Amino acid sequence: MALLPIPVRFGPYCYQDKPPQVEAGGKTSALTPSEARLLEVLLLRAGQVVGRAELLSAVAPLQSDERAVDRAVCRLRRKLSAVDEPHANILRTARRRGYIIHAGRSETRTMR
């Protein structure tokens, strides 16, 4: 997997990996390692649907239950909502296909 330049902005959010967290509007929410991996995979493919199987290999490689991805997405959405509720829908479900961060590449950029 390609490395994500850190920190990275997507929409109103800023993602840092050490410690893993998202920030928006002065509010911060800590991420678990699996939530951070999930977010990184989605950010690397911003604007594209990422299938559950691919996300599962990043989030819980020893599990075969794709619902583990759904649970991780649910937790990540709660944390995005906690720091910026109006924009929490940036992480969307592509029904029967997977998930997508609805921020185009032009909106996903490295902070300087």
C-alpha positions in Angstrom: 0.0 0.0 0.0 1.2 3.5 -0.9 2.0 5.8 2.0 -0.3 8.5 2.9 1.3 11.9 3.4 0.6 12.9 7.0 -1.1 15.1 8.1 -3.8 15.1 5.5 -6.9 17.3 5.1 -10.1 15.9 3.7 -13.1 18.2 3.7 -13.1 20.0 7.1 -11.1 17.3 8.8 -7.4 16.8 9.4 -6.0 13.3 10.1 -2.8 12.8 12.1 -1.3 9.3 12.6 0.8 9.9 15.7 -1.3 9.7 17.8 -4.1 8.6 15.4 -6.8 11.2 15.5 -9.1 13.4 13.5 -9.6 17.1 14.1 -12.0 19.7 12.9 -12.9 23.1 14.2 -10.7 22.8 17.3 -12.2 19.5 18.4 -10.2 16.2 18.3 -11.2 12.6 18.5 -8.7 9.8 19.0 -8.8 6.8 16.7 -8.1 3.1 17.4 -5.4 1.5 15.2 -8.1 -0.3 13.1 -10.1 2.9 12.6 -6.9 4.7 11.6 -6.0 2.0 9.0 -9.6 2.1 7.7 -9.4 5.9 7.3 -6.0 5.7 5.6 -7.2 3.1 3.0 -10.2 5.3 2.2 -8.2 8.4 2.0 -5.7 6.8 -0.4 -8.6 6.0 -2.6 -10.6 9.2 -2.0 -13.5 9.5 -4.4 -13.5 5.8 -5.2 -15.6 2.9 -3.7 -13.4 0.6 -1.7 -14.8 -2.9 -1.2 -15.4 -4.6 2.1 -12.9 -7.4 1.4 -10.1 -4.9 0.8 -11.0 -2.9 3.9 -11.2 -6.1 5.9 -7.7 -7.0 5.0 -6.5 -3.6 6.3 -8.7 -3.5 9.4 -8.8 -7.1 10.6 -6.7 -9.3 8.4 -7.2 -12.4 10.5 -11.0 -12.2 10.4 -13.3 -13.4 7.6 -16.4 -11.6 8.8 -16.9 -8.5 6.5 -19.3 -7.1 9.2 -16.1 -6.2 11.1 -15.7 -3.5 8.5 -19.2 -2.3 9.0 -18.6 -2.0 12.7 -15.3 -0.1 12.3 -17.0 2.3 9.8 -19.8 2.9 12.3 -17.3 3.8 15.0 -15.3 6.0 12.6 -18.5 7.8 11.6 -19.3 8.5 15.2 -15.9 10.0 15.8 -16.1 12.2 12.6 -19.5 13.3 13.8 -18.2 14.1 17.3 -15.7 16.7 15.8 -17.8 18.0 13.0 -21.4 16.7 12.8 -22.6 18.6 9.7 -19.9 17.0 7.6 -19.9 13.4 9.0 -21.6 12.2 5.8 -18.3 12.6 4.0 -17.9 8.8 4.7 -20.6 7.1 2.7 -21.9 3.6 2.0 -21.9 2.4 -1.6 -24.7 -0.1 -1.2 -23.5 -3.8 -1.7 -20.1 -2.5 -2.9 -18.3 -0.9 0.0 -17.5 2.6 1.3 -16.2 5.9 -0.1 -14.8 9.0 1.3 -16.7 11.6 -0.6 -13.8 14.1 -0.9 -12.1 14.3 -4.2 -8.4 14.1 -4.6 -8.3 17.9 -4.9 -9.9 18.0 -1.4 -7.5 15.4 0.1 -4.2 17.2 0.6 -1.1 17.3 2.7 -0.9 20.0 5.3 2.2 22.3 5.2 
